Amino acid sequence: MAARRETSSPPTLARATRDSRGIVVPDLPAEPREAATALEQVSRALERVPEDGVLKMRLACDPEPLAAPLRRRGFRVRSERLAADHWSLELQPEGGPAILDLRDLEAPEPMERILEACAKLAPGAALMARTPCYPRPLFSQLEHRALLWAACEEPDGSALVHVRRPG
């Protein structure tokens, strides 16, 4: 994995999609710098997150004060410090699919595991996975299988992938 960058403005979240709304990355005019503002923006963005999806945001304030109220509202909370004054926040509804962590696997195993799991998806069901790199070759395989997908590249080069079987 690439070394974490210590900069005052970390890279933005890169996102690609083919008809899946599973990863919500809101367009914000600026990263929230206060917990109250952050909670307000997170609450608005959560309205767009499907039950099997995830919200990813960048904050310029520590998200720890937000964690307890968001957990009480039924969300899994994951945060990571990216730089001295920048954090990433990831929220997923408690009932959503577990995220498969495939980052320690060598290619092509992450793609193979995702495709195997997709073969077992019921209509309307979804899966999520973290991959060691942005999985461009996977997308054509998903499209060939008529699956809907979204992917978000992380600052370290890994990715979060959401796949849904229409139904």
C-alpha positions as CSV (number, residue, x, y, z in Angstrom):
1,M,0.0,0.0,0.0
2,A,1.1,3.5,-0.6
3,A,2.3,5.6,2.3
4,R,-0.3,7.9,3.8
5,R,0.3,11.5,2.8
6,E,0.5,14.2,5.5
7,T,-0.8,17.3,3.6
8,S,-3.1,20.1,4.5
9,S,-5.6,19.0,1.8
10,P,-5.8,15.3,1.0
11,P,-7.0,14.1,-2.4
12,T,-10.7,14.0,-3.0
13,L,-12.7,10.8,-3.2
14,A,-12.8,9.5,-6.8
15,R,-16.0,7.7,-7.6
16,A,-17.3,5.9,-10.7
17,T,-20.6,4.2,-11.1
18,R,-22.9,2.2,-13.4
19,D,-26.4,2.8,-12.1
20,S,-25.8,1.8,-8.5
21,R,-26.4,4.4,-5.9
22,G,-24.7,2.2,-3.3
23,I,-21.9,4.7,-2.5
24,V,-23.0,8.2,-1.7
25,V,-20.2,10.9,-1.9
26,P,-21.9,14.3,-1.4
27,D,-20.7,17.3,-3.2
28,L,-20.0,19.8,-0.4
29,P,-18.9,23.4,-0.9
30,A,-16.2,22.9,1.8
31,E,-15.3,20.2,4.3
32,P,-17.2,20.9,7.6
33,R,-14.9,22.3,10.3
34,E,-17.3,22.1,13.2
35,A,-19.0,19.1,14.6
36,A,-22.5,20.7,14.5
37,T,-22.1,21.7,10.9
38,A,-20.7,18.3,10.1
39,L,-23.7,16.5,11.8
40,E,-26.1,18.6,9.8
41,Q,-24.4,17.9,6.5
42,V,-24.1,14.2,7.3
43,S,-27.8,14.0,8.3
44,R,-28.8,15.5,5.0
45,A,-26.6,13.2,3.0
46,L,-27.8,10.1,4.9
47,E,-31.2,10.6,3.3
48,R,-29.8,9.5,0.0
49,V,-28.0,6.3,1.3
50,P,-29.9,3.1,0.5
51,E,-30.2,0.4,3.2
52,D,-27.4,-1.6,1.5
53,G,-25.2,1.4,0.8
54,V,-22.6,3.6,2.4
55,L,-21.9,7.3,2.9
56,K,-18.3,8.6,2.4
57,M,-17.4,12.1,3.5
58,R,-14.3,14.2,4.2
59,L,-14.3,16.4,7.2
60,A,-12.0,19.1,8.5
61,C,-13.1,18.4,12.1
62,D,-12.6,15.3,14.3
63,P,-15.7,13.0,13.6
64,E,-15.5,11.4,17.0
65,P,-18.2,13.6,18.5
66,L,-20.5,12.5,15.7
67,A,-20.0,8.7,16.2
68,A,-22.3,8.1,19.2
69,P,-25.3,10.0,17.8
70,L,-24.9,8.2,14.5
71,R,-24.6,4.8,16.1
72,R,-27.8,5.5,18.0
73,R,-29.5,6.2,14.7
74,G,-28.4,2.7,13.5
75,F,-25.2,3.3,11.5
76,R,-21.8,1.6,11.6
77,V,-19.2,4.4,11.9
78,R,-15.7,4.2,10.5
79,S,-13.3,7.2,10.5
80,E,-9.7,7.7,9.7
81,R,-7.4,10.6,10.1
82,L,-5.9,11.5,6.7
83,A,-3.8,14.5,7.7
84,A,-3.4,16.9,10.6
85,D,-6.8,18.5,10.0
86,H,-8.6,16.1,7.7
87,W,-10.6,12.9,8.4
88,S,-12.6,10.5,6.3
89,L,-16.0,9.4,7.6
90,E,-17.8,6.3,6.4
91,L,-21.3,5.4,7.5
92,Q,-23.3,2.3,6.7
93,P,-26.8,1.3,7.9
94,E,-26.6,-1.5,10.5
95,G,-28.7,-3.8,8.3
96,G,-26.5,-3.4,5.3
97,P,-24.2,-6.0,3.9
98,A,-20.9,-6.7,5.7
99,I,-17.9,-5.3,3.8
100,L,-15.6,-8.0,2.5
101,D,-12.0,-6.8,3.2
102,L,-9.9,-8.2,0.3
103,R,-7.1,-5.7,0.5
104,D,-4.5,-8.3,1.6
105,L,-5.1,-10.5,-1.4
106,E,-3.0,-10.6,-4.5
107,A,-4.5,-10.1,-8.0
108,P,-6.6,-11.7,-9.4
109,E,-8.1,-13.1,-6.1
110,P,-10.1,-10.0,-5.1
111,M,-11.9,-9.9,-8.4
112,E,-12.5,-13.7,-8.4
113,R,-13.9,-13.5,-4.8
114,I,-16.2,-10.6,-5.8
115,L,-17.5,-12.4,-8.9
116,E,-18.1,-15.6,-6.9
117,A,-20.1,-13.7,-4.3
118,C,-22.0,-11.9,-7.0
119,A,-23.1,-15.3,-8.5
120,K,-24.8,-16.0,-5.2
121,L,-26.6,-12.7,-4.9
122,A,-30.4,-12.9,-4.9
123,P,-32.4,-10.3,-7.0
124,G,-32.2,-6.9,-5.3
125,A,-29.4,-8.0,-3.0
126,A,-26.0,-6.2,-2.8
127,L,-22.5,-6.8,-1.6
128,M,-19.6,-4.5,-0.7
129,A,-15.9,-5.1,-0.8
130,R,-12.6,-3.3,-0.1
131,T,-10.0,-4.1,-2.8
132,P,-6.2,-3.5,-2.7
133,C,-6.5,-1.2,-5.8
134,Y,-9.1,0.4,-8.0
135,P,-10.5,-2.6,-9.8
136,R,-11.0,-1.4,-13.4
137,P,-10.9,-4.9,-14.9
138,L,-13.8,-5.9,-12.6
139,F,-16.2,-3.4,-14.0
140,S,-16.5,-4.9,-17.4
141,Q,-17.1,-8.3,-15.8
142,L,-19.9,-6.9,-13.7
143,E,-21.5,-5.2,-16.7
144,H,-21.2,-8.5,-18.7
145,R,-23.3,-10.1,-15.8
146,A,-25.8,-7.2,-15.9
147,L,-24.9,-6.1,-12.4
148,L,-25.1,-2.6,-11.1
149,W,-22.0,-1.2,-9.4
150,A,-20.3,1.8,-7.8
151,A,-16.7,2.2,-6.7
152,C,-14.8,4.8,-4.7
153,E,-11.0,5.1,-4.9
154,E,-9.4,5.8,-1.5
155,P,-6.4,8.1,-1.0
156,D,-4.1,5.0,-0.5
157,G,-5.1,3.6,-3.9
158,S,-7.4,0.9,-2.4
159,A,-11.1,1.0,-3.3
160,L,-14.6,0.4,-1.9
161,V,-16.9,-1.4,-4.3
162,H,-20.7,-1.8,-4.1
163,V,-22.4,-4.3,-6.4
164,R,-26.2,-4.9,-6.7
165,R,-28.2,-7.5,-8.6
166,P,-31.2,-5.8,-10.1
167,G,-34.5,-7.2,-9.0
